[in-house]
Amino acid sequence: MSVTGQSSPDNALGALPTALSIAERGSTPRLIADALRAAIVDGTLAPGAPLRQDAIARHFSVSAIPVREALRQLESEGWARVEMNKGATVAPMSADEAREVYEIRAALESLAVGLAIPAHTPASLRRAEALCAAAAAETEPSLYAVRNEAFHMSLYEPAGRPQLFAMIAMLHERGERYLRFKFGLPSYKGQSDREHAALLNAVRRREVARAQSLVSKHLLETGELLHRVLSEDANVHVP
């Protein structure tokens, strides 16, 4: 399976918010970075696509300075590459990064679910059940990514560990385009849905060790799958 862009980078900017919409909401560099990051995640800006400062500045009706700051932020986060005399491009998808993101998630989310299980209530379990069903029923990749994250986080929220949640949420964002890539491998969605159901059942039964084992296995196997497919596909231009 390969990852390809569907339109030129300059045309892709038309899908981003405009200067008027961001001017009302706060820091211009941050909001430009947010808009570009979202376009990278959803594939509007494909791996390897140039991020031209002049085109971005024209689109948002701003000077080059906030665009430069936004691109520096994206580079520091791993979303963009900036090379001397070549400018910025969208970072490719990386088999190694995909695996590492899921390895770290496995460690953190195993901890989180273990802390959360004793604090779950009938209401929190009903919410998790509803979110699990919504993810299983979802067929649109961007909405599936949202529902998948919501389900996972619903399992951990009763733990009341805000710093842990922030780290997990950051990794969900970092891995979202890999999750969308996995969604393009249809035979694996059914397996993920079954694993979600088994994990939810372990949480419901307050089986801490089993829930931790299931969430770790679920995430590690996803990372290995992505690593294998991305490594094997010579057409994937790897972030």
BELFEN-V393589 format. One record per backbone hydrogen bond with DSSP energy under -0.5 kcal/mol. NH is the residue of the N-H (numbers start at 1). CO is the residue of the C=O. E is the energy in kcal/mol with one decimal. If there is no record, write none. Layout:
NH/CO/E ; NH/CO/E
This chain:
4/2/-0.6 ; 12/8/-2.4 ; 13/9/-1.2 ; 14/11/-1.6 ; 15/12/-1.8 ; 16/13/-1.8 ; 19/59/-0.7 ; 22/18/-1.8 ; 23/19/-2.3 ; 24/20/-0.8 ; 25/22/-1.9 ; 26/22/-0.6 ; 31/27/-2.4 ; 32/28/-2.6 ; 33/29/-2.5 ; 34/30/-2.4 ; 35/31/-2.3 ; 36/32/-2.6 ; 37/33/-2.8 ; 38/34/-2.3 ; 39/35/-1.8 ; 40/36/-2.0 ; 41/37/-2.6 ; 42/38/-2.3 ; 43/40/-0.9 ; 44/39/-1.1 ; 45/39/-2.1 ; 46/44/-0.7 ; 48/90/-2.3 ; 49/46/-2.3 ; 51/88/-3.1 ; 52/50/-0.8 ; 56/52/-2.6 ; 57/53/-2.8 ; 58/54/-2.3 ; 59/55/-2.3 ; 60/56/-2.1 ; 61/57/-0.8 ; 61/58/-0.6 ; 62/57/-2.2 ; 67/63/-0.8 ; 68/64/-2.7 ; 69/65/-2.1 ; 70/66/-2.3 ; 71/67/-2.6 ; 72/68/-2.1 ; 73/69/-2.1 ; 74/70/-2.4 ; 75/71/-2.3 ; 76/72/-2.3 ; 77/73/-1.5 ; 78/74/-0.6 ; 78/75/-0.9 ; 79/74/-2.4 ; 80/74/-1.1 ; 81/89/-2.8 ; 83/87/-2.2 ; 86/83/-2.0 ; 87/83/-1.9 ; 88/51/-0.6 ; 89/81/-2.4 ; 90/49/-2.6 ; 91/79/-2.5 ; 93/237/-1.9 ; 93/239/-0.6 ; 98/94/-2.5 ; 99/95/-2.0 ; 100/96/-2.3 ; 101/97/-3.0 ; 102/98/-1.8 ; 103/99/-2.1 ; 104/100/-2.5 ; 105/101/-2.4 ; 106/102/-2.2 ; 107/103/-1.7 ; 108/104/-2.5 ; 109/105/-3.3 ; 110/106/-1.6 ; 111/107/-1.6 ; 112/108/-2.4 ; 113/109/-2.5 ; 114/110/-1.7 ; 115/111/-1.9 ; 116/112/-2.0 ; 117/113/-2.1 ; 118/114/-0.5 ; 119/116/-1.7 ; 120/116/-0.7 ; 120/117/-1.3 ; 125/121/-2.4 ; 126/122/-2.0 ; 127/123/-2.0 ; 128/124/-2.1 ; 129/125/-2.5 ; 130/126/-2.3 ; 131/127/-2.3 ; 132/128/-2.4 ; 133/129/-2.2 ; 134/130/-2.1 ; 135/131/-2.1 ; 136/132/-2.1 ; 137/133/-1.8 ; 138/134/-0.9 ; 138/135/-0.5 ; 141/139/-0.5 ; 144/140/-2.8 ; 145/141/-2.3 ; 146/142/-1.5 ; 147/143/-2.7 ; 148/144/-3.2 ; 149/145/-2.0 ; 150/146/-2.3 ; 151/147/-2.4 ; 152/148/-2.4 ; 153/149/-2.9 ; 154/150/-1.9 ; 155/151/-1.1 ; 155/152/-0.9 ; 156/152/-0.8 ; 156/153/-0.7 ; 157/153/-2.2 ; 159/156/-2.2 ; 160/157/-1.9 ; 165/161/-2.5 ; 166/162/-2.2 ; 167/163/-1.9 ; 168/164/-2.3 ; 169/165/-3.0 ; 170/166/-2.1 ; 171/167/-1.8 ; 172/168/-2.2 ; 173/169/-2.2 ; 174/170/-2.5 ; 175/171/-2.1 ; 176/173/-1.2 ; 179/175/-2.3 ; 180/176/-2.4 ; 181/177/-1.7 ; 182/178/-2.5 ; 183/179/-2.2 ; 184/180/-0.9 ; 184/181/-0.9 ; 185/182/-2.4 ; 186/184/-0.7 ; 188/185/-2.4 ; 189/186/-1.1 ; 190/186/-0.8 ; 191/187/-0.6 ; 192/188/-2.2 ; 193/189/-2.7 ; 194/190/-2.1 ; 195/191/-2.2 ; 196/192/-2.6 ; 197/193/-2.1 ; 198/194/-2.2 ; 199/195/-2.3 ; 200/196/-2.7 ; 201/197/-2.1 ; 202/198/-1.9 ; 203/199/-2.2 ; 204/200/-2.7 ; 205/201/-2.0 ; 206/203/-1.2 ; 207/202/-2.8 ; 208/206/-1.2 ; 211/207/-2.8 ; 212/208/-2.6 ; 213/209/-2.3 ; 214/210/-2.7 ; 215/211/-2.6 ; 216/212/-2.0 ; 217/213/-2.5 ; 218/214/-2.7 ; 219/215/-2.0 ; 220/216/-2.7 ; 221/217/-2.4 ; 222/218/-1.4 ; 223/219/-2.4 ; 224/220/-2.2 ; 225/221/-2.4 ; 226/222/-2.6 ; 227/223/-2.4 ; 228/224/-2.5 ; 229/225/-2.7 ; 230/226/-2.8 ; 231/227/-2.0 ; 232/228/-2.1 ; 233/229/-1.6 ; 234/232/-1.1 ; 236/233/-1.5 ; 237/235/-0.5 ; 238/236/-1.2
